[in-house]
Amino acid sequence: MYSILLVDDEKLELETLERYVDWNAMDISVAGTAANGKEALQALESCRPDIVLTDVRMPIMDGLEFARRARQLRKQVKIVFLSGHNEFQYIKAALNVEAAGYLLKPIDLEELEALMERVKRKCEEDRLAAQGEDWAAEKLLLQMIRESDPARLKERAEQLAMLASGLSAGAELLTAAVTIDADGGTAPPPEWLRTLQTELQASFARSIVAELAPGAYAVASQAKPGMRLEADRAYWEALRRRLEPLAGDGAALTIGLGAVGRGIERLPESYRTAKLANEYKFYLEPGRVIVPEDCGPLAPLEADVEAYAAELVGAVRRGETPAAAPLFALLRDRRIRRNEAGHAAIRLLTAVEHEFSALLAGGDQELLFADHWKELSALTSLGRIETYVLRYAERVASLIKERDADRSRQVADRIVRLIGERYHLPLTVDDIAKEIYLSPNYIRTLFKEKTGETIHEYLTRIRMGRAAELLKDKSLKVHEVSHAVGYENVSYFCSVFYKHKGSTPNEYRKAYT
C-alpha cells in the first residue's frame, strides 16, 4: 500500500479529502494532513509519504514553494497539485517542479482515481529503479573501500557520484563499520538490513549500506542540506539501541564511526578509521558506539606469561576457582596487540592442558582435543576470550574434584568394610590408618566429610547394633557379648550401651525376649 500526505489551507476541503475519498479502494493510506507548505515540510519528514496531494495557493508557504523544497529533501516523492484555477502559469510552474499530476477543483473522483493509478505506477517504477541503483551503489562502495590503486579509486568515485542519486561528489561524508556479534555466529534476519537502510535514509540525504559478510556492514552517509555532519555519538547510540534487539537474542551491535571526509574519493580513508574503531571493541567489548577518539595506540606484550600460567595451574590443582583476571586486566589496560593477547591466552590453556593431560585422557577427551585456536579466533573481545579460558580451567578443576571425590568415597567405603570385618577386635583409628596407608588425621576428616559421622561414632554404632542382636540370645552372658563386640571392659561396655539404647544390657534383654 502506498501512502499520501494531504495539504490544503481550506479546513472543509481538507476534511473532505481525508474522510470522504475512498483511498483504501485505491490501495493508498492517508499518512497525514497539513494546512500549508511549512506544515507539509515537517510532515514530509515525519510521515515520509510516497505521494503528496497539495493545493497551490496557500498562506505562509504555497504549494509551488513547498514542492521545490520537498524535492530537495526527497527526490522520489510524487507531488500532485490541486487548484481552482485552470491557468497556464500554474500548469507551467507545476511542470517546472516535475509534478506528477494536476487536478482542478472541485475534484472529479474518476479523474482522481485514474491519476492515482498513473502515479502509483510511477512510484513502482522508481522503486524498482532505486533497488537497482542501490545494488550497484553497494557494489561500488565495496570496491572503493578495498581499492588501493589511486587511478581506479578515482574512477570508482566518479561512477558512484553519477550513479547514486543524492550523493554529491564534493560533499562531506561519514562512514560507519557496523557489526553484529551473535551467539554461534548466527546472521541477523533479512529484514534487519532493510530496517537499518530505512533508518539511515530517514536521517541523511543519502546513505549506502553494503554487506561485507553476514553481520558486517559498511555505511557511507551524506548530510542533508544545512545539517552538520559529525560523529554524533548520541544519534548513533540511539540507533544502535533501536536496532540491536532486532538482530536476534544475545546479539551485540557495534558501530565504529570514521572520520568525516570531504569528497567521495576520501571514502576508503574514512572507512579505514571506522573499521579500526569497530575493531577496538576487542578491548571495550561489543555492543557500543566507538569513535576514533576512543581508540589509543596498541602495545607489545612484555609480561611474564609463564608466571600467570603457573598460577592458573596451581589454582586448578588446588580445586580453587581459577583466576586469570590479572593477566587479562593487563592485556586490556595496556591495549596489548590482539595477536599477542591471543598467544597469551593459548599459553594459559596449553599449560592447563599439559599439566592435566593424563586426567583428561581418562576423563573428558573433548577437553584434551579442544581446538583452542579455532575457538579463540571466532571471539571478538578480550572479555569473551577470558571467559573461554576460565570456563576451560573450571571444567578441568571440576574433573579433578570429581576424581578426588571418587577417591575419597573409595577410602570411606574401605574404612566401612574394615570396621564391618573387625568391630569385634580392639580396633582404633591408628589401626585403620596403618591398614590403608593414610594418616589418622586425614582419614578422620575424610570419613566425617563423606559419611557425616566420625570413625569412632560409626564403630560404636556398629558395635551397639551387633550387641543388641546378641543380647537376644539368652545363652550368652553380658560379658561374652561385651567381648564379642570388641570391649574388654564390661563396665565400659554397659555404660556405652546404656547411652545408645537408653537401658542397661540386662534391661534390654528382658524387654526384647
N, C-alpha and C positions, 0 to 999 in steps of 0.2 A: 504494500500500500504506500502511496505517495502522500506527502504532507504539504499543506498550503498555509500561508500566512495572509490574512485579510486585512487590508488597510483602507480606511475611509474616514473622513472627518465628520460625516453625517451619521449620527448615532443610530437613527432608524434604519438607514440603508445598510449599515454595518451589521446590525442585528438580523436584518432580513437575509443577508448573505450567509451569516453563520448558522441561522436556525431553520430557514425555510428552503434552502437549496439542499437537495439530497446528494451530499458529497460522497456518502458511503457507496451509493449506486455507481459512482464514477471511480470507485477504488481510491478515494482520496480522504484523508482525515484533516480536520482543521487543527493546526498546531498552535495557533494563537491569533490575536487581533491587535490592531494598533490604530490610533486616531490621527496620526500624522507621520511624516517621514522620519522624524527624530525618534519617536517611539518604535517605529518599524525597524530602524537600525539596531536598537537594543534587542528587540525581539528576534531579529535575524541571528544574533549571536547565541541567544539562549535556546531558541526553538530549532534552528538550523533546518528550515523548510526546504523542500525541493522546488516549490513554486510560490510566487508572491503575486497576489491579485490586488492592485493598488489603484486608488483614484489618482488623477493627475493633479487637479487643483486642490491643495490643502494648505492650512496655515502652518507657520513655523518652518516646515520643510516640505516642499511639494513633491509629487511623485517622481518627477524627472530627476531632481537633485538626489532624491533617495536612491533611485535606480543607478545613477552614476557611482555613488558611494558603495552601494550594495555590491556592484560588480567588482569593485576593488577588493572588497572583503571576501566575497565568494563568487568566483568567476562562473561556476557551474549553475548557480541559481537561475531559474526561469522566471521572468517578470512579464506579467500581463497587465496592460493598462485599462482602466475604466475612465470614461469621460462622457460628459453630456454635450460635448462639442465635437461635431464632425468637421474639424477644421484641418487644413493641410499642415499648418505649422506644428500641431500636436503629433500628427502621424509621422512627420519628418523627424521630430525630436525623439519619438519612440524608436524609430529605426536607428538613430544615431547611438542609442544606448543598447542596441541589439535586443529589443523587446521580442518576446516570444509570441505576442499577440496584442490585439487592440479591440476592446469591446465598447459599444456605445450604451449609455443608459437611456431608458430602462433596459435591463438585461433580458435578452431572449434566451430562455433556458435551453432550447435546442442548439442555438448558436454557441452557448457556453459549453454544453456537453461536447459538441464537435470540436471546439477549440481545445478543451482539456484533453481529449483523446490525442490530438496532434502534439500537445505539449508533453504528455506522458511518453509518447514515442520518442520525442527528442531527449527526454530525461534518460530513457533506457539506452539510447544510442550513446549519449555522453558517458553513461555509467560503464558501458562495455568498453568504450574507448579509453576511459580513465583506468580501467583494470589493466588493459594492455599497456598503457603508458606507465602505470605503477610498476608492472612486472619488468619492463625494460629499464626503468629508472633504478629499481633494486639491483638488477644485474650490473648496471654501470657503476653503482655505488660500491658493490662488491669488488669489481675490477679496479676501481680507483684506490680503495684502501689497501689493496695488495700490490699496487703498481709501484715499481722503483725507478723506471725509466722516465726522465723528465718530459721527453717528447711525447711519449704515449700518454703520460699523465695529462698533459695539456690537451691532447686530442680527446681523451675521455671527458675532461671537464667541459669542453666545448659541446660535445654531444649531449651531456647531461643538461647543460643550460638550455639547449634547443628543445630537448625532449620534455623535461619536467616543467609543466605549467606552474607559474607562481614562484619558480626558483630563479633568482636573478644572479647573473654571473659575478657581479662585484659586491653582492650583499654580504652582510655578516652572517656566519653560520655557526651553529653549536652542534657538536656531536655528542653521542652517548653510547657507551657499551653496556648493554643490558643482558644479564644472565639470570637463569633460574636454576638453583641448586635444589634438587628434589631427592627424596629417599629412593635409592635404587636407580637413579638417573632417569626417572620417568619424565617424558616430554609433556609439556602443558597441552591442554586440549586445543584443537584448531581455532576455536572462537577466541581464545586468549589473544592471539596475534591481531585479529581483527579489532578487538577492543582497544589494544594498545594503539593501533593506527587511527582509530576513531578519536580517541582521547587527544592524540597529538595534533591531528588535523583541526580539532576544535580550538587549540591553543596557539597554533603557529600558522603563518601564511602558507607554508609548505613544509611537509615532513616526509621523509623517505625512510622506510624501515626495511632493512634487508636481513633475512635469516641466514646466519653463518652456519649454524648447526642446530639440532633440536635443543631449545632452551638458551640459545645465544643469538643476540641481535645487534646489528649496527644501526644507529639512528643519526640522521642528519636533518636539522631543522633550521628554517629561516623565519625571522621575526615578522610579525605584521607591521604595516606602516606605523611609525611613531612608537613602537614597542622597543624597549631596551632589552637587548639580548645579552644575558649573562647567566652564569651558573647559579640559578635561583634554587638553593637547596630546599627551601620551604615548598616551592611548587613541585619539585621532583619527588620530595618525600611524601607529599600528599598523593601524588600519582602512584608512587610505589605502594602506599598503604591501600589504595583502592584496587590495585591490580594483583597484589600478592595472594589474597585469598582465592582468586580465580584461577591461580596456577596449579592448584592441587594441594592435598593435605600434606603438611610438613614442608612445603616449598618455601625457599628463601629467595626473594627477589633483590638483586643487587644492581644498582645503577651507577656506573662510573661516568663522570662528566668530563669532557675535554675542554681545552682552552678555546675561547671564541676566536674564529679566524675570518678574515675578510677575503672573499673570493672562493669559488668552487675548487680552485687548484690547491687551496690550503686544507681541504677536507682530510687527506691522508695524515697530515701532520697533527691536525686536531684530534683525529680518531686515535692516533697512537697514544696521545695523552689520556684519552678516555679509557682506552684499553688498560693502560698502566694503572689508572685509578681503580678500575674494576678489579684488577688482579691484586690490588692491595687488600682486598677482603681476606687474603691469606692471613694477614695479621689482625685485622679489625673484625673479622667474622662476616659471613654473608648476611644479607637482609638489611641493607642500609644504602644510603646515597653517599658516594665518595667523590670529593672534588680534588683537583690537583694539589691544593694547599694542604690536604690531609696526608699527603704522601712524602715521606722522608727518604733519605739515602739508605741503601742496604749495606750490611756489613758482613765480613767473613766470620766464620766460627773459630774462636780461639780457645774455647773452654775444653777442659779435660773430660771428654765424653765417657772414657773408661771408668772414671770415678763415679759418675752418675749411674752407669750400667751396673757397677759392683753394688752400689747402694740399693738399686732396684732388685737385684738378685737376692740380696740379703733379706729384704723385706718380704719377698715371695717365700723364701725358705723358712722364715720365722712365722709365716702364716698371718702376717700383718697386712692391712690394706695397702697395696703397693702405691707408692707416691713418686710420680715422675714430674710433678708440678714444678720443682725448682729449675730443672733444665728447660722445660717449655716456657716458663716465665722469662728466662734469659733469652731464649730464641725469639720470643715475641717482643720483649722490651728493646732488644738491640737490633731488631729487624734483620735477623740473620737470613742470608740468601736462601731461597726456597730449596734449591738442590742440596745445600749443606744441611739445612734443617731436616730434610728427608733422610739424608745419610745418618744423621744423629739418631733419628727415630729407629731406623733399621738396625743400628748398632745396639740399642736397648733391647729390641726384640730378639736379635741374634744371641745376645748374652743370656737371656732367659731361656731361649730355646736350647742352646748348647748345654747350659748347666743342668737342665732337667730333661735331657733327651731320652734317657732310659725310662723315666716315668712316663713321658709322652708316648714312647714306642709301645709300652704295655698298657696305656690307657687311651687317651683321646688322640688318635693319629691325625685327625683333622688339624689339630694344633701343630703337630710336628711338621706337616707338609703344607702349611699355610703359605700362600704366595704373597708375602708382605709387600713386595714392590708393586705388584698389580693393585693390591688393595689401597695402598697409600697414594699411588698416582691418581686415583679417582677422587681423592679427598681434596676439597678446595680451601681448607683453612687449617691453621695450626691447632685450633681447638678440636677439630674433628680428628686430626692425626693423634693428638694427645689422648682423646677418648679411645681410639683404636688400640693404642699401646697399653693403656691402663686396663681395658677390658681383656686383652690377651693375657696380661700379667695376672689379673684377678682369676681368670679361668684356670691358669696353671696353679695358682695358690689354692684354688678350690679343690683341684685334683690332689694336691699334697694333703690337704685337710681330710679328704675322703680316705686317702691311703692311711694316714695316721689314725683316723677313727677306726678303720678296719683292723689295724694292728692292735690298737688299744682294746677293741672288743675281743679280739682273739686272746689277749693276755688275761682279760677279766674272765672269759669263759674257761681258760685253763685253771685259773685260781678256783673257780666254782667246782670244776671236776676234781681237783686235788682235795678240796675240803670234803666233797662227797665221798671220796675214797678213804680219807684219813681222819675224819672227825673223831673217830674213837681213840685216836692217839693224842698224846700231849703236844698238839700242833701249835706253832707260833708263827707270827708274820715273818720272822727271820728265817724260819724253816722253809716257808713258801718261797721267799725271795731267793734263797740259795737254789731251790729246785728249778726255778725258771730263769736264773742268771740275771736278775734285776735287783736294784737296790730296794730295801724295805720302804723307804720314804716314797719312792716312785710308784711302787705297786699300791701303797696306801692311797695316794692321790688318784691314781688311775682307776682303782676299783670303786672308790667313792663317786668319781665322776660318771662312771658307766652304770653303776647299779643304784646309786642313791643311798647306800649304807656302807659303813666301814667293814673291813675284813673281819674284825673281832665281832661286830654285831651280826654279820651273816653267819659266821661259825657258831656263835651262841644260839642263833635261831634254829640252825640245822640240828644242833645237839639237843636242844629242848624239844623239838618236834619228834626226834627219834626216841628220846627218853619217855615222852608221853605215850608213844606206841608200846614201848617195852613194859611200862608200868601196868598195862592192861593184862600182862601175863603174871598171874598171882604166884607162879612158881619162882619168879625172880625176886631176890631181895633188893632193897633200895640201894645198898652199897654195890650190888652186882650191876644194877642199871647205871649207877654213877660211873663205875669203871668202864662200862660198855660204851659210854658216850664221851670218854676222854677225861673224866675228872677223878683224880686220885683222892682228893679230899672230899669226903661225903658231905660234911657240913657246908662247905662252899657250894657244892652241887645243889643241896637243898635250898640254900638262900637264893641262888640264881634261878632255880625252878620256880620258887615262890614269886619272885619278881616278874617272871614272864607269864606264869599261868594263874597267879592270884591265889594259889593254895600250895600246901606242902605236898611232897610226893605221895604220902600216905592218904591225905585227904583227897587228892586227885584220884587215886586208885579206888577208894571207896565210892566216889561219885560216879565213876565210869565202869565199874564192874559189878 
